[in-house]
Amino acid sequence: MSLDPRLLEVLACPVDHGPLHYLGDEHGLYNPRLHLRYPVRDGIPVMLPDEADRLDPEEWATLDALVAEQRS
């Protein structure tokens, strides 16, 4: 399932209020500045700081690579 592009334009990280990268429902919404990932459940972004995954360096390297791939 994909998120509506209009929704993606207005979503921001609830912690630092910066933009997020949507990497599909499997990887959720990623904040590379804080190394947080917000889950997407049944096509609905869960934008609660307590529900975000704090990523370890290996995980954020993987997601940074996905973001770079999307930009190409």
C-alpha positions in Angstrom: 0.0 0.0 0.0 1.2 3.5 -0.8 0.6 6.8 1.1 -1.2 9.6 -0.7 1.5 12.0 -2.1 -0.5 15.0 -0.7 -0.3 13.5 2.8 3.5 13.0 2.4 3.9 16.7 1.5 2.5 17.8 4.9 3.8 15.1 7.2 6.7 16.1 9.5 8.5 14.5 12.3 6.7 15.3 15.6 10.0 15.6 17.4 12.1 18.0 15.2 9.3 19.1 12.7 11.5 18.3 9.8 10.7 16.3 6.6 10.4 12.6 6.5 11.3 10.0 3.8 8.6 7.5 3.0 10.3 4.2 2.2 7.2 2.0 1.8 5.0 0.4 4.4 7.8 -2.1 5.3 10.3 0.6 6.2 7.9 3.4 7.2 8.7 7.0 7.5 12.3 7.8 8.2 13.9 10.8 9.9 17.6 10.7 9.0 18.5 13.6 11.3 17.4 11.8 14.4 17.7 8.2 13.1 14.0 7.5 13.9 11.6 5.4 11.9 7.8 5.9 12.3 5.8 2.8 11.4 3.0 2.7 8.8 0.3 0.2 9.8 -2.5 -0.7 7.4 -1.6 2.4 5.3 -1.8 4.7 8.3 1.4 6.5 9.5 1.8 6.2 13.3 3.3 9.6 14.1 3.7 9.2 17.9 7.2 9.7 19.2 6.8 6.8 21.7 6.0 4.5 18.7 9.0 5.5 16.7 11.9 3.0 16.4 15.3 4.4 17.4 17.7 2.9 14.9 21.1 1.5 15.4 24.0 2.6 13.0 23.5 -0.5 10.7 19.8 0.2 10.3 20.2 3.9 9.6 22.9 3.1 7.0 20.5 0.8 5.3 17.7 3.4 5.3 20.1 6.2 4.2 21.0 4.0 1.2 17.3 3.6 0.4 16.8 7.3 0.6 19.8 7.9 -1.8 18.4 5.3 -4.1 15.0 7.0 -4.2 16.7 10.3 -5.1 18.5 8.8 -8.1 
